[in-house]
Amino acid sequence: MRRLQFILPWLVVLALIVGGCGAPATQPSAPAAAEQPAAQSQPAVPTGRFNEAPMLAVKVAAGELPPVDKRLPMNPMVIEPFDAIGTYGGDLRFGFVGNNPGWGGLWYLNGWENLVRWKPDFSGIEPNIAESWEVSDDARSYTFKLREGMKWSDGEPFTADDILFYIEDVLFDPDISPAGPVADWLPNDGATEFKAEKIDDYTVKFTFARPNGLFLSALPTWAGRHLTWFPKHYLAQYHKKYNPDVDALAAETEGIKDWVGLFNKMAAGPTDDIQNFFNMPERPHLFPYVITQPLGTGTTIVLERNPYYWKVDTAGNQLPYIDRIVGTSYQDAESRTFAMLSGDLDYLKDPGEDNRVLYFDAMDEGRPIAINSVIAEGANTQSIHFNRTLADPVKAEVFANKDFRIGMSYAINRPEIIEIVYQGQGEPAQVAPLESSPLYNEQLATQFIEYDVALANEYLDKVLPNKDAEGYRLGPDGNRFTIVLAVPNDLSYGTNWVQVAELLTKYWNAVGVDVKLNSMPDVQFTEILKNNTVEAAIYTGEGGAGLTAILDPRYYVPMETFGLFGNGWFAWRTGVPDRVQVEPPQEIKDIRALYEEVIAAPTEAEQIAKMKEVLQIAADNFWVIGISRAAPGYQPYHARIGNMPAEWVGGWIEGVNKIKVPEQWYLKE
């Protein structure tokens, strides 16, 4: 318990900050769009001369770069450092596991730059790429003022034309988006009527067919990434509209069958993995660092400060403070942990709950380790999905039966998982908004969580009553009912998933359900999702604190990304061309339509009321199975990093580590 004492008080604060959605509507944690003020504030823009890193000053003196005031926008984003004005220089040594540095953590250190951003305490939204905005009273029109003079990482201007390029030439292009305009931030209802208008070079207006009260709150999340993701001056060469010879380029590119495939690859989106830009140093972006050495087949990726980065501190120093990020790939989490404990790394993502004592002991022993507390916004430690959109009609029928899922839930010994995997921290629970959220649903959170083998068998007998000679249950076709539980084994945020899965298979086999564990790399897991051959899977547990269940409803609303219980439905809704699509039945479409009403609601009070209806339907349907509430987490880092907050709200909605504003970190030595 000693290891948690310094973070337990934050459980109370959580109800006021992220969970503060339990506070009156006049003090929302993520204000609804219609309630946002027309003018937004930031720390005062410094007067006088801007300052820059010595490594850039050398390039300016050599004529390789324009002066710093010519590289910054007229009104740069001003970051108030957490503790102190930092000093320039040094390499941040970052460790990740596997061959995807983006998902390994770099996307959250060098990425996630959207039109607006969360305040560092997650208490609301503030300017970012957009310096201000206005919202119509009916929450249908949003007008954003961009930062005049802002530039892409190659020095070319970033303007409203880049946003219009995405809207007109990507989102509404019939070749790139054959299913029509589909985006995380764009409601399905009325999507084809959405309009984007360039008012001037630095002003863009979005108009929705119907009220979209969630739009502003969606923008600082993953959903808002694409609006500022497509540099027109660079990507036009890969687009048929602008380059009539693009087919020849596609023919020359290995593994590409047409110009759309080439565009998606070079854009790293919209259907390609956004992390692909870490392999393309030449692709312009708006992030604090540019890639100078891709990972390739090696073990090191190097990123160097972006000379055109558009943020400064309160003294006028261009950010970031740190010169370079040097990322090292480790074969396994254990060797990365050893490097961190030995002082060879400055930072890593997802240190692992099983390493908590190691890091605290290292800090107590005087090693150069510091630790801050992480308040998880998630609804659960895990979500367990049975894919009811499988082509196999026998399994699809069983998985769709609520009694089957209830039986499988009662068979889980949650206290044992909590003790073995989570060091005794957490309480049994299903995937549901937290108690501090105004969206809390007691039924959804607490149903079927007891470990009761008799009840498990009672419910499973309703669905799979017959057994073979070995005691395993038979399916409706008379054959042994065998399930393959697919578990990604190389995700930095899923280091304990295989351990959980091993326990689950033990519990389920004990009640006669033959479950086989298939531990696989994420690239293989992605393929079975695309092919819709995933039968059962473990994944994350988003949607807990505050209003995050509205912003990321993947486990409460069918047809969402990573709502693997309806994997084929998601592909159908989005029309992704390289995934197997399954049209949902009308009752599922109706549930989705109700969630669309949540999105359309112009006020937070209306959004909450509608979402409560959605969550009650989720409780009644019991879409996914959960394990436990997450205990307060921890984040180790090298003690030489300055401007690291003592506590922070960690979660996917918040941009994971990005909410800690890593561009204002500095090295003390």
C-alpha angles and dihedrals in degrees: 000000000000089000092062102042096095093054103039093084087063090067086072093045089050091070089057098043116032096003088043086108080093086068122088116292090253088070106041121169090226107019117225114250096249090054095055117111118247092236125050128200137214133172112296115280108249117253124225129017122359120227129222141192116281091239089060094043088059090055091048090052090050091052093247095117137028117248115282095254089057091052096050126073119254089254107029121194107265117216118200105214116236095233114354147350103277133226125241126249148045139081124280106219108215126185128204137166123240132001103302108084093178098059087034087070110281093101087065093047098039107024141034096095107153136164090273132013140206118263107251091253091050090240095130147317129297138177122287122150087357111061094201143351144196128212127202118239091249093050091238100110128051122182118195127195111209126207109271112231095019114148141203117244090268092057098256117133120267108217144153087278090072092055092046089050089059094046099043104028102034111021095038098031108115093213098048094037105029093166090057127254109340122167135149091244096044118084113229091227105083095359094138090055094055113120133198118195130191106222092179137328091290104030127074129178126206120200122189125202090235136016112295107190093169098056098096093044090050095053099075090049130078087275091070097055100099098055090074098027106088120076103201096200090058104034097044089081088065096047123092093220092060103028116042089188095057092110089066090053090051092050090055093052117089115237094013120115102184145000092272090059090048092049093050091049096049093041093046085225178141092347097006122084106278087216090070090089088076086071094051115067091176096060111101120229141158100248130122094250135038124213112252097165118027118210093244110156093331134084101245133073120185127201124186129199116281106240090207098050108142103216130092135178125245091273093055097257112149112238147265102059096197115077100213145005113219110194121197123198116219125198092226141009093248095063090046090051091051091051091051093048090047092056094248093119132050100198145005136173123239102012092190128251091244089062096054095103092045092057096044091048090049090053091048089050091058099254115150092265126126125183132204128190125253121207106203116220092195126121095223144356091246142006121212118206134194108196109231093182095070119134087231101093094200095056093038090055094049094044090051091056110099092206089062092054092045091053092048090050095051088051092063117098096213097175089057093050090048091051098044102035104024100038092247093301120131140031130258111266144145122242103284142127114284123263089252092059123093085227095062113139113190095200092052092048101044110028121117095357098125118106099239118152092185092055091044090056092044092057095040090051088061090061107024105022099157126078137191127235091278093053097255119138121253124224125234087270092060095249126116107278103235123178126196110215107206116206126179107229104188105054114118090221094048103055093131099041096098090050090052091046092053090056092046093053089051092052095045095046088052089063093047101264110129104222121175120198116226108188109192143163115268093249089062091044089054090053095054089049090053092047091043091230094125107118103181130356146175120230142155129298110234128166107062120117127058113329096336090115087068095045094045108023097159094132097040103043126050120238096037128134109274091008084133094176084076099026095152092047091061090053090049093051095048097037092222103180099215096052131081108254126210120189110228123229118260094260090060091047089052092053089050090050090055090055088051086059088056089055092048095050108112097210134051093236091056091046091053093048093050094043090054087061090051092049092050088055088050090052092050093047097040094210098181139016123236135198113203148328112272117252118227108286135218136222122204121204138164111279090232092073112101129203093035112149118236092227134016141174107248124199147109094264090055094051093255107245093003091080086067089064097233092189088075095051115110137183115250097207 
